[in-house]
């Protein structure tokens, strides 16, 4: 009899983690691999944020923090949430976790009963469905198309809602597509949610500051404040401030939900690192020039990746408006043959071919609920982006 619980058997290893293991193995064999799978900024954490952590340690802030998060960080998060959502959350309605991922997980764990359905627009971040499954829920992928820039439409949302629907999960700018919603598009979705009061909204805003459009990212609660009573807003410092390893995320929502999440967290990880929380206070409250500069650099890299990939035979590209990913449609390459006669049957076959023949690592779209696509990260140097995209273009051209 297996020692492993059934709930663990429902889920799989993160594809990005698996990809990094393959890349490491190839590099150990002496192969040069350009890694365009990475889902984190390649910048160092800004100096003023690191200095705040050092100062906190010098003050002796190295003890157990409150399970729900330090008051200082929750106050800093409150100010950021007011700016981004228009909702003035009390500090008691904010929780700090070990990364935004834990806050998402705790929100699902605290609310899902067996069989509850969670609507997830596809393409989606790879972890969403597995986090739903391990907590007894049923993930329902709601397909989107390149014609709508991979954004959920009111009609698709309306058709997907059932009496068992518990949550709609939204992520914008999106991983993996970089999609950004307009105010009008969000209003249409909010109108649907207002007709279905049993459906809660979870917004993953981790890329919200990395927006390449001319206007700030619009939040659903700015469009429909009445939804705040059934919305869990999630954000963190990992992407916008290059703080992935500091592991700090936060969430805000109705008191009953946040209290339930705090109880769960008190019996699992307890409080996030006190030193990391002090650094996050400085990130949210201190100078924001670093975010402006990171966004400028990512936009430059985005433009280079698009310029290098456009015109590649068999690839169709929707230009991302935020985050740091390009998500090409590669359906036009399926059925073609490699130079050694192997047929490319799927996006997974294509990504293996690109790794083997071009020395470029990307992640297949099947992992994101979108077969016939792949994800390329431009959180890499301009040189790696230029060489990697050129190698992809040349490898695709060799397919017969």
N, C-alpha and C positions, 0 to 999 in steps of 0.2 A: 504494500500500500504506500502511495506517495505521501511524503510529509508536506508537500506544497498544497496550500489552500486552493479551492476551486476558483475563488475570485482572482487569484494571480494567474491562473491558466487562461483567463478571459483576455488578458492583455499581452502586449509584446514589447520587446526592447525598443527604445526610441530609435528611429531610423538614422537620425543625425549621430547618435552615439555609436551605432553600428558602422556608419560610414567612417567615422574618425578611427575606429579600430582597424578597418581595412587599409586606410591611408597610412597609418603607422606601420602596419605590416609591410606594405610595399616599400616604404622609405627605408625600413630596416634591410630590405633586399637590395638597396642601392638605387631604386627607381626614383626619378624626379617626378613629383606629383604637385600640380598646382591645385591647391585646395580652395574650391569655391563653394564649400558646403557650410562654412562657418556662420552661425547665427549670433555673433556678438561683435561689437565694435573692436577694431584692432588698435585703438588708441589706448594710451595709459590713462588712468583716472587722474583728473586735473589736480594740480598741486595743492590748491587751497582746500580741497576735500580731504586729501591725505593728511594735510596738516591738522585739520579738525579732529581726525581720528587720533593722531599723535597727542594732541592737547588733551583729549578725553582720557587717554591712558595715563597721562601725567597727573590728571586730577583724580585718578583712582576709580574711574568709571569702568571697572572691570568685573563687577559683581553681577549676580542674576538680575536681569531687567524684569519689569512687569510682563506677564504673559501676553497681554494685549498690546504691548508696545510702550515706549517711554512717552510721557506727556509731551516732552519737547518735540519729538518726531510727529506725534499725532497732531500737534498744533501746526507744525510746518505743512503736514499733509492737508490739514483743513484749509489753509490758505491756498494751496495749489488746487484743491478740489473746487473751491469757490470760484477760482478763475476759470477752470476748465469746464465745469458743469453748470455753474450758476446756483448751486445748492450750498447753503451754509450748514454743513454737518456739525453737530456738537462733537467734541472730542470723544465722548463715550460711544459714538456711532462709527468710530474708525478703529481698525485693527491693523497691526503690523505683523507681517509674516516673514518667513525665511525665503524671500523671493516672491514675486507675483504668482508663480506657479503654485506655491503652497496655499496662497489665499484662494485661488481658484479651486484647488482640491478641497480645501476646508469648506468652501461655500457649497460645493456639491455634496460632500459627505454629511453636512449638517441638514440637508434639505431633501435628498433623494430617498424615496421609498422604492422597493423592488418594482421594476417595470415602468417607473416614471420616464417620460420621454423628454429628451433634450434636443432641441433643434440647433443644428450646427451648419451654417452656410459653407458649402464646399466650392473651392478649395479651403482647407482649414489647417490650423496648426496641428501637427501630428499628435500632440498629447491630449487634445480635447476628448476625442472618442474614448480613449483608454481610461481617462480619469472618470468619465461617466460610467463605463462598464465596471470598473473596480468598485464603484460605489452603488452598484445594483441598478443603475439606470439603463435606459435604452437610447443610444445615440441615433439620431435621425439626420442623415446628411440631406441638406436641401441644395440641389445643384444650382450653380450660377453659370454664366456663359461669358465668353470674351465680348459678346455684343453689348453687355451691360458693364464692361470693365470688371467682371467677376463680382458684381455687387448684388445683394439680395434685393428682389423686387417685392412690392406689396402683394402681388398675385401669388407668387411662389410661397410667401410666408403664410398667407391666408389658407392656401391649399394644404399646407403641411401641418397646421394646428389640429389637434384632436383633443378629446376630453382628458387624455393622459399627459398632455404636454405640460411640463413643469417650468422649463426654462427655454429662452432663446439666448444663445451665446453670440456676441458680436465682437469683432476685432478690427479696428481701423485706426491708422493705416494697417493693412492686413499683412500678416505672415501666412502665405507666401506671395501674395499678388501685389502688395503695395497699394491696394485700392483705398480711396478716400471718398466718403459720402458727402454729398452736398446737403444743405439745409432742406431743400425740397424733397430729396430722396429719403431723408430721415423722417420728415413729416409724414410721408406716405406710409412708412413702416410703423410709426407711432400710432397712426389712425387705426391700423389693424390691431395693434396690441390693446388699444383702448376699447376695442370691441370684444376682447377676450381677457377679462380681468383675472382669470386663473393662471395666465402665463406671466412668469417673471422674466426680467431682462438682466443679463450679466454682460457687462462691457469690459473687455480687456483693452485698456488704453496704453499699453506699454510702449507703443511706437508713436503715440500722439504728437510728441514734440518733433519727430523726424518727418516733417511734412514739406514737400517740395512745391506745393501750390502757393498762390499769392495770398491766401487767407489761412488763419489758424484752423486746426481741425475742429469741426463742429461736433458737439456731443449730443446724443439723443435727449438728454435732460434739459439742454438749452432750448430744444424745440418743443418738448412736452414735459414740463416740470411735474405734472401730475403723476408721471410714472415713477417718481422718486420713491414712493411708498412700496414699490415692488421691483426695485433695481439694486443690484450689487455692482458698484463701480470699483474697478481694480486697476492699479497702476504700480509703478515702482521706479527705481533709479537705474536699473541695469543698462538699458539701451541708450537713453538720452545722455547719461552722464558717464558712460563707459565704466560701469561698476558691476559687471556681471558676477564677479567673484565675491563681492561684498554680501550678496544674498539678502537684499531688502526689497520687499514689496508691501503694499498696503491696500486695504479695501474699505469701502464705506457703504452703509446701507441702513435699512430700518433696524431699530434697537433689538427686536426679537431675534433677527437673523445674526447680527453681530455678536450678541450675547451667546447664542448657540455655537458660533464659530470659536468664540473665546474659550468656552468650556472644552470644546474638542481640542483646541491647541494647548490648553493647560495640561491635558493628559497625554499629549504626544511630544511635540518639540519644546513646549513652553516658549519663553521669549526668544526673539532673534538676538544675535550678537549685539551686546551693548556698544561696543566700539563701532560696529558697522552702522548702528542707529545714529550715533553721534555724527558720523561722516555723512549720512543721508540728510540730517538736519541742515548741514552746510550746503549740500547739493541743492536742496529745495529752496533754502532761504538766502543763499549767498549769490555772488555774481553769476549771471546766466550767459556770459559771453561764450563759454565753452560749448553750450548747446547750439548757439547760432553758428559757431565755427564748424562743429561736427556736421550739422545739417548742410552747410555749404560744401564741405568736402564730399559728403555722401552724394549730393546732387551732381557734383562734377564726375564722380565715379559712375553714377547712374548713366549720365549722358555718354560717357566713354563706352560703357558696356552696350548700350543700345546702338551706338554708332558702329561698333565692331560686329554686332550680331545681325543687324538689319541687312536683308538681302541674302542671308544664309538659306540655301535651298531646303525647303521642307519645314522651316520654322516660321511661325506667326507670333508676333510679340505685341502685347498690350503694355504701353509705357507705364511703369509704376509711378504713383504720385506721392509715395512715402515709404518708410521703412528702408531696408537695404537689400532687396531681392528683385531679380527679374524672373519671370515665370513663363518661359516660352511654351507655346503649343507645338508639339513635335509630331502630331498625327500624320503630317505629310511625309514623314520619314518611315513610318511603319510599313512593313512589307518589302522594304528595300534590302539589298544584300551588301554585306561588308566585303572588302577586297578579297578575303579568304572564303567567300561563298556562304557565310552564315546569314540567315534571314533575321532582320530586326522585327520581332513580333510585338514588342511592347516597349513602353518607356523605360522599364527596368533593363531590357536588353540594350537599349540605346545608352543608358548611363554606364553600363558595364563596358560597352564598346568605347565610349569616350574616355573612360579611365584607362582601359587597356591600350588603345591605339593613339590617343591624344595626350595621355598623361594629365587629364583634367578631371577632378572629382566634383560632381554635382549630385543632387538627390532626385530620384524619380518621383514623378507626380502622383503615382499610385499611393504613396505614403500620405499624401495630402488630400486624398479623396478625389483626385482628378487624373485618372489614367490618360495617357497620351500627352503628358506635359513633363517638365522637370523644373527644379528650382536651382537658381544660380545666385550666390551671394556676392554682392560687390562690397562687402566689408573686408576688403583686401587692398593691397597696394595697386597704384595705377599700372605698374609694370606687370603684376600678376593678372590684372583684369585684361590688359591689352594682349598679353601672350596667351592667356587662357581662352579668351573669346576667339582669337585668331586660330588657335588650335581646334576649337570646336567647329568653327566655320570650315576649316580645311578638311576635318574628318567627316563632316556631313556631306561635303562635296564629293568625297570618295565613295559614298554609298551609291550603288548601282540601282 
